[in-house]
Amino acid sequence: MQNYLSELLTEEQQESDLPNIPVKEKYQQPLEKLLQKVDITERIADPADEPVYTVKSSVKNELPKVLEEKIQVKVEEKTQLIADEPLKTRKSDQPLIVKQIKNYRKGSFQAMFFNVAGLTIAVPLIELGGIHNEDKTTSLMGKPKWFTGVMLHRDEKINVVNTALWVMPEKCDEALINSLNYQYIVMLGNSQWGLSAETLVDTVTLEQEDVKWLDQPNKRPWLAGLVKERMCALLDVESLIKLLDAGANINQD
């Protein structure tokens, strides 16, 4: 159970950069080759033949020029269409999501660790909004299963999250849910969201190299990285708040 979140992180595979698809160059076919297909000949008059109509020299000399102009216009139009058409790749069809650089990504920083159903989870102290004792909550209709309810604290409404149900819904059977003993609410930043915690472990100062960071866009935006020594998840609080606001769980559904 302790390695559950670390397994989620290590299975994260970044898509390799797809090679650029070159646009084939459109070569203009020489005018001479095109004109070879046009057979303009002047037949020699023969009394035995039927009347032959010859092409006047002025028209005959003008015909290649007209063909050349038409061909040139067609080539220019085709070239312009190719130039105006944007180059599309599989990557360009996907929206680019870039994580903003956090304040704790420079130098050492402090993180607080807490336990939920045998899992250890860390949150950067700078993004911790406070800690409250678990109190009576009021459930609301139409909310996800992981939404415990609303708790009042000094006239402040706190949206309480059943952390175990949010983090690992597929592992939360009835026995596990009944065994949970939540005692604290870990507040996320300046939001009204709070994660239920069973125990508070400690606060530790971490260096940048102590964390395996997830800096590139990935399918788990709530995960900032993995604390190597404890093999536990470090939360990206800002991204987690966005998921909770959208009513999405760890699988973003």
DOVEX-627175 format. One record per residue: x negated, y, z of N, C-alpha, C in turn; residue in three letters. Coordinates in Angstrom, 2 decimals. Layout:
# DOVEX-627175
NODE     npx     npy     npz    capx    capy    capz     cpx     cpy     cpz   r
NODE       X       Y       Z       X       Y       Z       X       Y       Z ALA
...
//
This chain:
# DOVEX-627175
NODE     npx     npy     npz    capx    capy    capz     cpx     cpy     cpz   r
NODE   -0.83   -1.21    0.00    0.00    0.00    0.00   -0.86    1.26    0.00 MET
NODE   -2.00    1.21    0.74   -2.85    2.38    0.85   -3.43    2.79   -0.49 GLN
NODE   -3.67    1.81   -1.39   -4.28    2.11   -2.68   -3.25    2.45   -3.75 ASN
NODE   -1.99    2.59   -3.37   -0.93    2.80   -4.37   -1.17    4.06   -5.19 TYR
NODE   -1.40    5.19   -4.52   -1.60    6.45   -5.24   -2.92    6.46   -5.99 LEU
NODE   -3.95    5.83   -5.43   -5.23    5.80   -6.13   -5.14    4.98   -7.41 SER
NODE   -4.30    3.93   -7.39   -4.08    3.14   -8.60   -3.39    3.97   -9.66 GLU
NODE   -2.46    4.82   -9.23   -1.79    5.70  -10.19   -2.79    6.62  -10.85 LEU
NODE   -3.77    7.07  -10.07   -4.76    8.00  -10.61   -5.73    7.31  -11.54 LEU
NODE   -6.24    6.13  -11.13   -7.26    5.47  -11.93   -6.72    4.93  -13.24 THR
NODE   -5.41    4.68  -13.31   -4.85    4.19  -14.57   -4.59    5.32  -15.55 GLU
NODE   -4.85    6.55  -15.09   -4.63    7.71  -15.95   -5.63    7.67  -17.09 GLU
NODE   -5.18    7.51  -18.29   -6.04    7.46  -19.46   -5.79    8.66  -20.33 GLN
NODE   -6.84    9.45  -20.57   -6.70   10.60  -21.45   -6.75   10.14  -22.90 GLN
NODE   -5.88   10.69  -23.71   -5.88   10.37  -25.13   -7.14   10.92  -25.76 GLU
NODE   -7.81   10.07  -26.55   -9.00   10.56  -27.24   -8.58   11.52  -28.33 SER
NODE   -9.49   12.48  -28.60   -9.17   13.49  -29.60   -8.99   12.83  -30.95 ASP
NODE   -7.92   13.14  -31.56   -7.66   12.59  -32.89   -8.48   13.34  -33.91 LEU
NODE   -9.06   12.63  -34.90   -9.84   13.33  -35.93   -8.96   14.24  -36.75 PRO
NODE   -9.53   15.35  -37.15   -8.79   16.27  -38.01   -8.52   15.62  -39.35 ASN
NODE   -7.35   15.82  -39.90   -6.98   15.25  -41.18   -7.33   16.25  -42.27 ILE
NODE   -8.33   15.93  -43.09   -8.72   16.91  -44.11   -7.65   17.07  -45.16 PRO
NODE   -7.48   18.27  -45.63   -6.54   18.54  -46.71   -7.28   18.35  -48.03 VAL
NODE   -6.77   17.46  -48.86   -7.43   17.22  -50.13   -7.41   18.46  -50.99 LYS
NODE   -8.55   18.76  -51.58   -8.61   19.93  -52.44   -7.89   19.65  -53.75 GLU
NODE   -7.22   20.65  -54.22   -6.49   20.55  -55.48   -7.36   21.16  -56.58 LYS
NODE   -7.83   20.30  -57.44   -8.68   20.77  -58.52   -7.83   21.20  -59.70 TYR
NODE   -8.16   22.31  -60.24   -7.46   22.78  -61.41   -7.95   21.99  -62.63 GLN
NODE   -7.03   21.49  -63.39   -7.38   20.75  -64.59   -7.78   21.74  -65.67 GLN
NODE   -8.92   21.53  -66.27   -9.37   22.47  -67.31   -8.32   22.68  -68.38 PRO
NODE   -8.24   23.90  -68.83   -7.25   24.25  -69.84   -7.47   23.44  -71.11 LEU
NODE   -8.75   23.17  -71.40   -9.02   22.43  -72.64   -8.40   21.04  -72.62 GLU
NODE   -8.44   20.35  -71.45   -7.87   19.01  -71.36   -6.36   19.04  -71.52 LYS
NODE   -5.74   20.07  -70.95   -4.29   20.19  -71.08   -3.90   20.46  -72.53 LEU
NODE   -4.71   21.29  -73.18   -4.39   21.64  -74.56   -4.63   20.48  -75.51 LEU
NODE   -5.48   19.51  -75.07   -5.70   18.36  -75.93   -4.43   17.55  -76.13 GLN
NODE   -3.53   17.68  -75.15   -2.26   16.95  -75.26   -1.30   17.61  -76.25 LYS
NODE   -1.59   18.85  -76.57   -0.73   19.57  -77.50   -1.32   19.44  -78.90 VAL
NODE   -0.65   18.72  -79.78   -1.15   18.47  -81.13   -0.53   19.47  -82.09 ASP
NODE   -1.31   20.53  -82.36   -0.83   21.56  -83.28   -1.70   21.49  -84.53 ILE
NODE   -1.19   20.93  -85.56   -1.94   20.77  -86.81   -1.14   21.36  -87.96 THR
NODE   -1.89   21.84  -88.88   -1.26   22.41  -90.07   -1.37   21.41  -91.21 GLU
NODE   -0.25   20.90  -91.62   -0.25   19.91  -92.69   -0.49   20.57  -94.04 ARG
NODE   -1.23   19.86  -94.89   -1.51   20.36  -96.24   -0.33   20.03  -97.14 ILE
NODE    0.10   21.03  -97.85    1.28   20.85  -98.71    1.02   19.81  -99.78 ALA
NODE    1.96   18.92  -99.93    1.87   17.87 -100.93    3.19   17.84 -101.70 ASP
NODE    3.09   17.95 -103.03    4.33   17.97 -103.82    5.19   16.75 -103.59 PRO
NODE    4.55   15.61 -103.26    5.33   14.38 -103.10    6.09   14.36 -101.78 ALA
NODE    5.62   15.20 -100.86    6.28   15.20  -99.55    7.47   16.15  -99.56 ASP
NODE    8.26   16.00  -98.49    9.36   16.93  -98.32    8.79   18.27  -97.90 GLU
NODE    9.58   19.30  -97.99    9.07   20.64  -97.64    8.49   20.66  -96.23 PRO
NODE    7.31   21.25  -96.15    6.61   21.35  -94.86    6.57   22.80  -94.45 VAL
NODE    6.95   23.04  -93.18    6.92   24.40  -92.66    5.65   24.59  -91.86 TYR
NODE    4.84   25.51  -92.29    3.57   25.78  -91.60    3.77   26.85  -90.55 THR
NODE    2.90   26.83  -89.55    2.94   27.82  -88.49    2.08   28.99  -88.87 VAL
NODE    2.66   30.16  -88.78    1.89   31.35  -89.12    0.70   31.49  -88.19 LYS
NODE   -0.38   31.98  -88.76   -1.63   32.07  -87.99   -1.47   32.94  -86.75 SER
NODE   -0.66   33.99  -86.83   -0.50   34.88  -85.67    0.18   34.15  -84.52 SER
NODE    1.22   33.31  -84.85    1.91   32.54  -83.83    1.03   31.42  -83.32 VAL
NODE    0.28   30.80  -84.29   -0.58   29.69  -83.92   -1.68   30.13  -82.96 LYS
NODE   -2.21   31.29  -83.16   -3.27   31.80  -82.28   -2.71   32.25  -80.93 ASN
NODE   -1.42   32.57  -80.94   -0.80   33.09  -79.72   -0.36   31.96  -78.79 GLU
NODE   -0.10   30.76  -79.34    0.42   29.66  -78.55   -0.52   29.20  -77.43 LEU
NODE   -1.80   28.98  -77.70   -2.70   28.59  -76.60   -2.74   29.63  -75.49 PRO
NODE   -2.66   30.90  -75.86   -2.71   31.97  -74.86   -1.50   31.90  -73.94 LYS
NODE   -0.30   31.64  -74.53    0.92   31.52  -73.74    0.83   30.33  -72.80 VAL
NODE    0.34   29.20  -73.31    0.18   28.01  -72.48   -0.79   28.26  -71.34 LEU
NODE   -1.86   28.95  -71.65   -2.87   29.24  -70.63   -2.29   30.08  -69.50 GLU
NODE   -1.47   31.10  -69.88   -0.87   31.96  -68.86    0.09   31.17  -67.97 GLU
NODE    0.93   30.30  -68.60    1.88   29.50  -67.83    1.17   28.54  -66.89 LYS
NODE    0.11   27.91  -67.39   -0.64   26.96  -66.57   -1.30   27.67  -65.40 ILE
NODE   -1.86   28.86  -65.67   -2.53   29.61  -64.61   -1.55   30.02  -63.52 GLN
NODE   -0.32   30.42  -63.93    0.70   30.82  -62.96    1.08   29.63  -62.09 VAL
NODE    1.27   28.45  -62.72    1.64   27.25  -61.96    0.55   26.88  -60.96 LYS
NODE   -0.71   26.96  -61.38   -1.83   26.62  -60.50   -1.90   27.58  -59.33 VAL
NODE   -1.71   28.89  -59.60   -1.76   29.88  -58.53   -0.63   29.67  -57.52 GLU
NODE    0.59   29.34  -58.04    1.72   29.10  -57.14    1.46   27.88  -56.25 GLU
NODE    0.91   26.81  -56.85    0.63   25.59  -56.09   -0.43   25.84  -55.04 LYS
NODE   -1.47   26.58  -55.43   -2.55   26.90  -54.49   -2.04   27.71  -53.32 THR
NODE   -1.14   28.67  -53.61   -0.59   29.52  -52.55    0.26   28.71  -51.58 GLN
NODE    1.05   27.75  -52.12    1.88   26.92  -51.26    1.03   26.08  -50.32 LEU
NODE   -0.09   25.55  -50.84   -0.98   24.73  -50.02   -1.63   25.58  -48.94 ILE
NODE   -2.02   26.81  -49.30   -2.68   27.69  -48.34   -1.74   28.13  -47.24 ALA
NODE   -0.45   28.33  -47.59    0.52   28.80  -46.61    1.01   27.70  -45.67 ASP
NODE    0.90   26.44  -46.10    1.43   25.34  -45.30    0.51   25.08  -44.11 GLU
NODE    1.02   25.14  -42.87    0.17   24.91  -41.70   -0.26   23.46  -41.61 PRO
NODE   -1.48   23.26  -41.12   -2.00   21.92  -40.94   -1.40   21.30  -39.70 LEU
NODE   -0.72   20.17  -39.84   -0.05   19.52  -38.72   -0.77   18.24  -38.36 LYS
NODE   -0.98   18.02  -37.07   -1.53   16.78  -36.57   -0.61   16.27  -35.48 THR
NODE   -0.86   15.04  -35.03   -0.03   14.48  -33.96   -0.16   15.29  -32.68 ARG
NODE   -1.36   15.83  -32.45   -1.57   16.61  -31.23   -0.86   17.95  -31.27 LYS
NODE   -0.82   18.57  -32.49   -0.23   19.90  -32.58    1.28   19.87  -32.35 SER
NODE    1.89   18.67  -32.49    3.33   18.56  -32.26    3.68   18.55  -30.78 ASP
NODE    2.68   18.32  -29.93    2.94   18.25  -28.50    2.64   19.59  -27.84 GLN
NODE    3.47   19.98  -26.89    3.19   21.24  -26.19    1.92   21.13  -25.37 PRO
NODE    1.13   22.19  -25.38   -0.11   22.20  -24.63    0.14   22.72  -23.23 LEU
NODE   -0.19   21.86  -22.27   -0.02   22.25  -20.88   -1.39   22.31  -20.23 ILE
NODE   -1.77   23.52  -19.80   -3.09   23.70  -19.20   -2.92   24.11  -17.74 VAL
NODE   -3.58   23.38  -16.85   -3.50   23.70  -15.43   -4.32   24.95  -15.14 LYS
NODE   -3.76   25.82  -14.31   -4.48   27.00  -13.90   -5.52   26.63  -12.85 GLN
NODE   -6.63   27.36  -12.85   -7.69   27.09  -11.90   -7.24   27.55  -10.51 ILE
NODE   -7.30   26.65   -9.55   -6.87   26.95   -8.19   -8.01   27.59   -7.40 LYS
NODE   -7.63   28.30   -6.34   -8.63   28.93   -5.48   -9.53   27.90   -4.81 ASN
NODE   -8.98   26.73   -4.52   -9.78   25.71   -3.84  -10.71   24.95   -4.78 TYR
NODE  -10.74   25.34   -6.06  -11.66   24.70   -7.00  -13.03   25.37   -7.03 ARG
NODE  -13.27   26.25   -6.10  -14.58   26.90   -6.00  -15.16   26.65   -4.62 LYS
NODE  -16.28   25.95   -4.57  -16.94   25.71   -3.30  -16.17   24.74   -2.41 GLY
NODE  -16.44   24.81   -1.12  -15.78   23.93   -0.16  -14.38   24.45    0.17 SER
NODE  -13.52   23.54    0.59  -12.15   23.91    0.97  -11.65   22.92    2.01 PHE
NODE  -10.63   23.30    2.73  -10.05   22.43    3.76   -8.78   21.76    3.24 GLN
NODE   -8.58   20.54    3.66   -7.38   19.79    3.29   -6.82   19.10    4.53 ALA
NODE   -5.50   19.04    4.61   -4.85   18.35    5.72   -4.32   17.01    5.23 MET
NODE   -4.51   15.97    6.05   -4.10   14.62    5.70   -2.93   14.19    6.58 PHE
NODE   -1.95   13.53    5.96   -0.82   12.99    6.72   -0.42   11.64    6.15 PHE
NODE    0.29   10.86    6.95    0.66    9.50    6.58    2.16    9.37    6.32 ASN
NODE    2.47    8.55    5.31    3.86    8.22    4.97    3.91    6.76    4.54 VAL
NODE    4.59    5.93    5.29    4.78    4.52    4.93    3.47    3.82    4.60 ALA
NODE    2.43    4.10    5.37    1.13    3.47    5.15    0.26    4.18    4.14 GLY
NODE    0.77    5.21    3.50   -0.01    5.99    2.53   -0.59    7.23    3.21 LEU
NODE   -1.82    7.58    2.80   -2.41    8.83    3.26   -2.37    9.83    2.10 THR
NODE   -1.85   11.00    2.38   -1.71   12.05    1.36   -2.39   13.30    1.88 ILE
NODE   -3.07   14.02    0.98   -3.77   15.24    1.36   -3.16   16.44    0.64 ALA
NODE   -3.17   17.58    1.33   -2.69   18.82    0.73   -3.71   19.91    1.06 VAL
NODE   -4.13   20.72    0.06   -5.06   21.81    0.34   -4.48   22.74    1.40 PRO
NODE   -5.28   23.07    2.39   -4.78   23.87    3.51   -4.30   25.24    3.05 LEU
NODE   -4.94   25.77    2.00   -4.57   27.09    1.50   -3.18   27.08    0.88 ILE
NODE   -2.67   25.89    0.50   -1.34   25.77   -0.10   -0.32   25.17    0.87 GLU
NODE   -0.71   25.07    2.13    0.19   24.56    3.16    1.04   25.70    3.71 LEU
NODE    2.35   25.54    3.66    3.24   26.61    4.11    3.59   26.55    5.58 GLY
NODE    3.16   25.50    6.26    3.46   25.35    7.68    3.87   23.93    7.99 GLY
NODE    4.03   23.63    9.27    4.44   22.30    9.72    5.53   22.46   10.78 ILE
NODE    6.63   21.75   10.59    7.74   21.81   11.54    8.04   20.40   12.05 HIS
NODE    8.65   20.33   13.21    9.13   19.04   13.71   10.39   18.65   12.95 ASN
NODE   10.48   17.36   12.67   11.68   16.84   11.98   12.90   17.08   12.87 GLU
NODE   13.96   17.58   12.26   15.18   17.86   13.01   16.38   17.38   12.20 ASP
NODE   17.55   17.62   12.72   18.78   17.18   12.06   18.92   17.83   10.70 LYS
NODE   19.31   17.02    9.71   19.50   17.52    8.35   20.95   17.32    7.93 THR
NODE   21.38   18.17    7.02   22.72   18.07    6.45   22.60   17.64    4.99 THR
NODE   23.15   16.48    4.67   23.06   15.97    3.30   24.00   16.74    2.38 SER
NODE   23.64   16.78    1.11   24.44   17.49    0.11   24.85   16.53   -0.99 LEU
NODE   26.04   16.73   -1.52   26.55   15.88   -2.59   25.82   16.18   -3.90 MET
NODE   25.66   15.14   -4.71   25.09   15.31   -6.03   23.59   15.47   -6.07 GLY
NODE   22.92   15.23   -4.96   21.47   15.36   -4.91   20.81   13.99   -5.13 LYS
NODE   19.53   13.97   -5.57   18.82   12.70   -5.76   18.67   11.94   -4.44 PRO
NODE   18.36   10.65   -4.55   18.21    9.81   -3.36   17.09   10.30   -2.46 LYS
NODE   16.04   10.86   -3.08   14.89   11.30   -2.29   15.16   12.61   -1.54 TRP
NODE   16.29   13.26   -1.82   16.64   14.51   -1.13   17.36   14.17    0.18 PHE
NODE   16.63   14.32    1.30   17.21   13.97    2.60   18.35   14.90    2.97 THR
NODE   18.14   16.18    2.76   19.16   17.17    3.10   18.54   18.50    3.45 GLY
NODE   19.36   19.39    4.01   18.90   20.73    4.38   18.77   20.81    5.90 VAL
NODE   17.61   21.30    6.32   17.35   21.46    7.75   17.22   22.94    8.08 MET
NODE   17.85   23.37    9.16   17.76   24.76    9.59   16.62   24.92   10.59 LEU
NODE   15.76   25.92   10.32   14.67   26.23   11.24   14.59   27.75   11.37 HIS
NODE   15.04   28.26   12.50   15.05   29.70   12.75   15.77   30.44   11.62 ARG
NODE   16.95   29.98   11.32   17.81   30.56   10.28   17.25   30.39    8.87 ASP
NODE   16.21   29.60    8.76   15.63   29.32    7.44   16.08   27.93    6.98 GLU
NODE   16.57   27.86    5.73   17.01   26.58    5.17   15.83   25.88    4.50 LYS
NODE   15.58   24.66    4.94   14.47   23.88    4.40   15.02   22.67    3.67 ILE
NODE   14.60   22.50    2.42   14.98   21.33    1.63   14.02   20.19    1.97 ASN
NODE   14.53   19.18    2.64   13.68   18.09    3.14   13.63   16.95    2.13 VAL
NODE   12.40   16.52    1.83   12.17   15.44    0.87   11.80   14.16    1.61 VAL
NODE   12.47   13.06    1.27   12.06   11.76    1.78   10.83   11.36    0.95 ASN
NODE    9.66   11.62    1.51    8.42   11.49    0.75    8.21   10.10    0.18 THR
NODE    8.51    9.08    0.96    8.33    7.70    0.50    9.20    7.41   -0.72 ALA
NODE   10.46    7.86   -0.66   11.36    7.65   -1.80   10.92    8.42   -3.03 LEU
NODE   10.31    9.58   -2.83    9.86   10.37   -3.98    8.60    9.79   -4.59 TRP
NODE    7.65    9.41   -3.73    6.34    8.95   -4.21    6.40    7.56   -4.82 VAL
NODE    7.10    6.64   -4.17    7.11    5.24   -4.64    8.52    4.65   -4.58 MET
NODE    9.42    5.15   -5.40   10.81    4.67   -5.36   10.95    3.18   -5.62 PRO
NODE   10.07    2.63   -6.45   10.19    1.20   -6.79    9.78    0.30   -5.63 GLU
NODE    9.05    0.83   -4.63    8.61    0.02   -3.50    9.48    0.22   -2.26 LYS
NODE   10.38    1.17   -2.33   11.21    1.48   -1.15   12.45    0.59   -1.09 CYS
NODE   12.27   -0.59   -0.53   13.44   -1.44   -0.31   14.10   -1.05    1.02 ASP
NODE   15.18   -1.71    1.35   15.94   -1.35    2.55   15.10   -1.50    3.81 GLU
NODE   14.27   -2.55    3.85   13.44   -2.79    5.04   12.45   -1.65    5.26 ALA
NODE   11.83   -1.19    4.17   10.85   -0.11    4.29   11.53    1.19    4.70 LEU
NODE   12.66    1.48    4.10   13.37    2.72    4.43   13.79    2.74    5.90 ILE
NODE   14.24    1.59    6.40   14.67    1.52    7.81   13.49    1.62    8.78 ASN
NODE   12.30    1.30    8.29   11.12    1.34    9.17   10.48    2.72    9.24 SER
NODE   10.89    3.63    8.38   10.29    4.97    8.36   10.62    5.73    9.65 LEU
NODE    9.60    6.40   10.17    9.77    7.16   11.40    9.22    8.58   11.19 ASN
NODE    9.96    9.36   10.43    9.51   10.71   10.13    9.58   11.59   11.38 TYR
NODE    8.49   12.35   11.59    8.43   13.24   12.75    8.13   14.69   12.38 GLN
NODE    7.56   14.90   11.18    7.14   16.25   10.81    7.63   16.61    9.40 TYR
NODE    7.69   17.91    9.18    7.99   18.43    7.84    6.79   19.27    7.40 ILE
NODE    6.16   18.85    6.32    5.00   19.57    5.77    5.50   20.51    4.68 VAL
NODE    5.45   21.80    4.94    5.98   22.79    4.01    5.02   23.02    2.84 MET
NODE    5.60   23.18    1.64    4.82   23.37    0.42    4.77   24.85    0.05 LEU
NODE    3.61   25.48    0.27    3.42   26.88   -0.10    4.47   27.79    0.50 GLY
NODE    4.94   28.74   -0.32    5.98   29.68    0.12    7.38   29.24   -0.27 ASN
NODE    7.49   27.98   -0.70    8.79   27.48   -1.15    9.64   27.03    0.04 SER
NODE   10.84   26.58   -0.26   11.74   26.03    0.77   11.67   24.51    0.83 GLN
NODE   10.69   23.93    0.13   10.54   22.49    0.09    9.60   22.01    1.19 TRP
NODE    9.98   20.90    1.83    9.14   20.29    2.85    9.09   18.78    2.68 GLY
NODE    7.90   18.20    2.82    7.72   16.75    2.72    7.77   16.12    4.11 LEU
NODE    8.55   15.07    4.24    8.61   14.36    5.51    7.32   13.58    5.73 SER
NODE    6.80   13.62    6.96    5.57   12.90    7.31    5.79   12.14    8.61 ALA
NODE    5.19   10.94    8.68    5.31   10.15    9.91    4.27   10.59   10.93 GLU
NODE    3.03   10.75   10.50    1.98   11.20   11.40    1.07   12.19   10.69 THR
NODE    0.50   13.10   11.46   -0.51   14.02   10.95   -1.87   13.46   11.32 LEU
NODE   -2.74   13.32   10.34   -4.03   12.67   10.59   -5.05   13.68   11.10 VAL
NODE   -5.55   14.54   10.21   -6.53   15.54   10.59   -6.71   16.54    9.45 ASP
NODE   -7.57   17.52    9.72   -7.95   18.50    8.70   -9.45   18.38    8.46 THR
NODE   -9.84   18.26    7.18  -11.23   18.02    6.83  -11.69   19.04    5.80 VAL
NODE  -12.96   19.43    5.91  -13.57   20.30    4.90  -14.15   19.43    3.80 THR
NODE  -13.73   19.67    2.57  -14.18   18.88    1.42  -15.03   19.73    0.48 LEU
NODE  -15.98   19.08   -0.17  -16.76   19.70   -1.22  -16.15   19.30   -2.57 GLU
NODE  -16.50   20.02   -3.61  -15.94   19.73   -4.93  -16.24   18.31   -5.38 GLN
NODE  -17.43   17.84   -5.07  -17.82   16.49   -5.50  -17.14   15.39   -4.68 GLU
NODE  -16.44   15.76   -3.61  -15.73   14.76   -2.81  -14.41   14.35   -3.45 ASP
NODE  -14.04   15.04   -4.51  -12.74   14.79   -5.16  -12.95   14.43   -6.63 VAL
NODE  -12.25   13.41   -7.07  -12.21   13.10   -8.50  -11.06   13.90   -9.08 LYS
NODE  -11.39   14.99   -9.76  -10.37   15.95  -10.20   -9.70   15.52  -11.50 TRP
NODE   -8.44   15.91  -11.62   -7.71   15.74  -12.87   -7.49   17.12  -13.46 LEU
NODE   -8.45   17.58  -14.26   -8.38   18.94  -14.80   -7.63   19.00  -16.12 ASP
NODE   -7.60   17.90  -16.86   -6.95   17.89  -18.17   -5.46   17.62  -18.01 GLN
NODE   -4.65   18.09  -18.98   -3.21   17.81  -18.93   -2.95   16.31  -18.82 PRO
NODE   -2.06   15.89  -17.98   -1.77   14.47  -17.78   -0.31   14.28  -17.43 ASN
NODE    0.10   13.04  -17.35    1.52   12.74  -17.11    1.90   12.81  -15.64 LYS
NODE    0.94   13.15  -14.77    1.23   13.32  -13.34    0.75   14.68  -12.88 ARG
NODE    1.45   15.74  -13.25    1.01   17.09  -12.91    0.96   17.37  -11.42 PRO
NODE    1.70   16.61  -10.62    1.72   16.80   -9.17    0.43   16.35   -8.50 TRP
NODE   -0.41   15.64   -9.24   -1.63   15.05   -8.69   -2.84   15.90   -9.07 LEU
NODE   -3.45   16.55   -8.08   -4.64   17.37   -8.35   -5.88   16.51   -8.51 ALA
NODE   -5.95   15.43   -7.75   -7.11   14.55   -7.83   -7.08   13.49   -6.74 GLY
NODE   -8.19   12.77   -6.64   -8.33   11.68   -5.68   -9.47   11.99   -4.72 LEU
NODE   -9.18   12.00   -3.43  -10.23   12.16   -2.42  -10.97   10.83   -2.33 VAL
NODE  -12.23   10.83   -2.79  -12.96    9.58   -3.00  -13.13    8.75   -1.73 LYS
NODE  -13.57    9.38   -0.65  -13.90    8.63    0.56  -12.67    7.94    1.15 GLU
NODE  -11.54    8.61    1.12  -10.33    8.03    1.73   -9.41    7.37    0.70 ARG
NODE   -9.77    7.49   -0.57   -8.98    6.89   -1.64   -7.51    7.29   -1.52 MET
NODE   -7.28    8.60   -1.39   -5.90    9.08   -1.27   -5.67   10.25   -2.22 CYS
NODE   -4.41   10.54   -2.47   -4.05   11.58   -3.43   -4.16   12.97   -2.80 ALA
NODE   -4.66   13.91   -3.60   -4.65   15.33   -3.23   -3.57   15.99   -4.08 LEU
NODE   -2.60   16.60   -3.44   -1.44   17.14   -4.15   -1.74   18.46   -4.84 LEU
NODE   -1.15   18.63   -6.02   -1.10   19.92   -6.69    0.24   20.53   -6.28 ASP
NODE    0.21   21.37   -5.28    1.44   21.87   -4.65    2.31   22.65   -5.63 VAL
NODE    1.71   23.51   -6.42    2.49   24.33   -7.35    3.26   23.46   -8.35 GLU
NODE    2.58   22.46   -8.91    3.25   21.57   -9.87    4.31   20.72   -9.18 SER
NODE    4.04   20.31   -7.96    5.00   19.50   -7.21    6.28   20.30   -6.94 LEU
NODE    6.13   21.56   -6.60    7.31   22.41   -6.36    8.16   22.52   -7.62 ILE
NODE    7.52   22.65   -8.77    8.26   22.75  -10.03    9.07   21.48  -10.29 LYS
NODE    8.48   20.33  -10.00    9.19   19.06  -10.19   10.39   18.97   -9.24 LEU
NODE   10.18   19.36   -8.00   11.27   19.31   -7.02   12.39   20.27   -7.40 LEU
NODE   12.02   21.46   -7.87   13.04   22.42   -8.31   13.87   21.86   -9.46 ASP
NODE   13.22   21.05  -10.31   13.92   20.46  -11.46   14.68   19.19  -11.09 ALA
NODE   14.57   18.76   -9.83   15.26   17.55   -9.39   14.60   16.28   -9.89 GLY
NODE   13.30   16.37  -10.23   12.58   15.22  -10.79   11.77   14.51   -9.71 ALA
NODE   11.65   13.19   -9.85   10.83   12.43   -8.91    9.43   12.23   -9.47 ASN
NODE    8.68   11.31   -8.90    7.30   11.10   -9.32    7.21   10.68  -10.79 ILE
NODE    8.24   10.01  -11.29    8.28    9.59  -12.69    8.86   10.66  -13.60 ASN
NODE    9.14   11.84  -13.03    9.69   12.98  -13.75   11.03   12.65  -14.41 GLN
NODE   11.85   11.90  -13.69   13.20   11.62  -14.19   14.21   11.71  -13.05 ASP
//
